[in-house]
Amino acid sequence: MDEKASIPKTRKCLVSRSPLPSVNQVDLLALYLSLGKGVREQRFVSTAQAADIVGLSQRTIQSWSDSGKIQAIRIGRKQRICLDSLTEYLKQGNEQ
């Protein structure tokens, strides 16, 4: 069974244009840890990978994460960006 297909939609990364008032880091980390390595690397990317994907600076991605515009988790000293969150944030920016 595909691990990605078994994740309930309620556990998908969510985002809004304004800073998220209370990102539940525990649930986001639980989602991250529940995924197999391959799926995890597809859904949660480094800030450098996210910057390359969208063609922006790594600092911009870090700033968006720090301000709550996109969801990320810390693993040690590094951030892993929720790609679903980044994609949704960019889509919403293009719709306005």
Buried (B, 14 or more C-beta within 10 A) or exposed (E): EEEEEEBEEEEEBBBEEEEBEEBEEEEBBEBBEEBEEEBBBEBBBBBEBBBEBBEBEBEEBBBBBEEBBBBBBEEEEEBBBBBBBBBBBBEEEEEE
